[in-house]
Amino acid sequence: MAEETTLENLSEAVQGTEEQALPEPKIDEHGRAYATGKRKNSVARVWIKPGSGKITVNGKPADEYFMRATLLMILKQPLQAADRATQYDVMCTVSGGGLSGQAGAVRHGLARALVNYEPALRPVLKKGGFLTRDARVVERKKYGKRKARRSFQFSKR
């Protein structure tokens, strides 16, 4: 008899662990969520708050800062994947690297900030690969080579 009650208790305990509680949102006193994103040599600090979908990068509108359409597309990917394109205002400061790395850093920071504001979005953003830091960086130059792998031109005579 004692075994049956322990097995029942065990099954009840297992059923309780299947429903995992979501972590609480990390929101500051101004109602914003913050996250840092990185890509190549760029670092982006991103704040999001409920709004109309306005994106500001270093004090300028995003389409004025990132002039290329591909960079804007990269920037907005997490919002579109989470279906929140017009629900949050995004304010970010980004430094270091070039425009491509900066756009990737803002995308990474934006995805992390969305998870901080709405933890339920984590599976969607994780599946899209937006939460993973892209670790690819420029390969260093080797001695005896012109670049990282490119050799000097060979002359037979």
C-alpha positions in Angstrom: 0.0 0.0 0.0 2.8 2.4 0.8 4.3 1.9 -2.7 1.0 2.9 -4.4 0.7 6.2 -2.6 4.4 7.1 -3.4 3.8 6.3 -7.1 0.7 8.4 -7.1 2.6 11.2 -5.4 5.4 10.8 -8.0 3.0 11.0 -10.9 1.4 14.1 -9.5 4.8 15.7 -9.0 5.8 14.9 -12.6 2.6 16.4 -14.0 3.3 19.6 -12.1 6.8 20.1 -13.6 5.5 19.8 -17.2 3.8 23.2 -17.0 6.8 25.4 -16.7 6.2 28.9 -15.5 7.5 31.7 -17.7 10.1 34.0 -16.2 8.8 37.4 -15.2 9.3 40.3 -17.7 12.3 42.6 -17.0 10.8 46.1 -17.2 12.4 49.3 -15.7 10.6 52.1 -13.9 10.0 53.9 -17.3 8.1 50.8 -18.7 11.0 49.8 -21.0 12.8 46.6 -21.6 16.6 46.8 -22.2 19.1 44.4 -23.9 22.5 44.5 -25.5 23.2 43.0 -28.9 26.5 42.3 -30.5 27.7 41.4 -34.0 31.3 41.6 -35.4 32.8 44.7 -33.7 29.5 46.4 -33.1 27.6 46.8 -29.8 24.0 47.9 -29.7 22.1 49.0 -26.6 18.4 48.6 -27.2 15.3 49.8 -25.3 11.7 48.9 -26.3 8.4 50.3 -24.9 4.8 50.0 -26.1 4.2 52.5 -28.9 3.4 52.9 -32.6 6.4 51.1 -34.2 8.9 54.0 -34.4 12.5 52.9 -34.6 15.3 55.4 -33.6 19.0 54.6 -34.0 21.5 57.0 -32.5 18.9 59.8 -32.4 17.9 59.4 -36.1 15.0 57.4 -37.7 16.1 53.9 -38.7 15.5 54.5 -42.4 17.7 57.6 -42.2 20.5 55.9 -40.4 20.5 52.6 -42.3 20.0 53.8 -45.9 20.1 50.4 -47.5 16.8 48.4 -47.7 18.6 45.1 -46.8 19.9 46.6 -43.5 16.4 47.8 -42.6 15.0 44.4 -43.4 17.6 42.8 -41.1 16.8 45.3 -38.4 13.0 44.5 -38.4 13.2 40.7 -38.6 12.6 40.0 -34.9 9.6 42.3 -34.8 8.1 40.7 -37.9 8.8 37.1 -36.7 7.1 37.9 -33.4 4.2 39.7 -35.2 4.8 42.9 -33.1 5.9 45.3 -35.9 3.6 48.2 -34.9 3.3 47.5 -31.1 6.7 48.7 -29.8 8.8 51.8 -30.1 12.5 51.0 -30.4 15.3 53.3 -29.2 18.9 52.2 -29.6 22.4 53.4 -29.6 25.0 51.5 -31.6 28.8 51.9 -31.9 31.7 50.2 -33.5 32.1 48.3 -36.8 30.4 49.1 -40.0 26.7 49.5 -41.0 26.2 45.7 -41.6 27.6 44.7 -38.2 25.6 47.5 -36.6 22.3 46.3 -38.2 23.1 42.8 -37.0 23.9 44.1 -33.5 20.6 46.0 -33.3 18.7 42.9 -34.5 20.3 40.8 -31.8 19.6 43.4 -29.1 16.0 43.9 -30.3 15.3 40.2 -30.1 16.7 40.0 -26.6 14.7 43.0 -25.5 11.5 41.5 -26.8 12.2 38.4 -24.8 12.8 40.6 -21.7 9.5 42.4 -22.3 7.4 39.3 -23.3 9.0 36.0 -22.2 6.4 34.1 -24.2 8.1 35.2 -27.4 11.3 33.3 -26.7 10.4 30.1 -28.6 9.5 32.0 -31.8 12.6 34.2 -31.7 14.8 31.2 -30.8 13.5 29.2 -33.7 14.3 32.1 -36.0 17.9 32.2 -34.7 17.6 35.8 -33.5 18.8 35.1 -29.9 22.0 33.5 -30.9 25.1 35.8 -31.1 26.7 35.5 -34.5 30.3 34.6 -33.5 31.8 35.1 -37.0 34.5 37.7 -37.0 37.2 38.7 -39.5 40.1 36.2 -39.7 43.5 37.6 -38.7 46.2 38.3 -41.3 49.0 35.7 -41.3 52.7 36.4 -41.9 54.0 35.5 -45.4 50.6 36.2 -46.8 49.0 39.3 -48.3 45.8 38.9 -46.4 44.4 36.1 -44.1 44.7 33.5 -46.8 45.6 35.3 -50.1 49.3 34.7 -51.1 51.5 37.2 -52.9 51.5 36.8 -56.7 53.8 34.0 -57.8 56.3 34.8 -60.5 58.0 31.9 -62.2 60.6 34.2 -63.9 
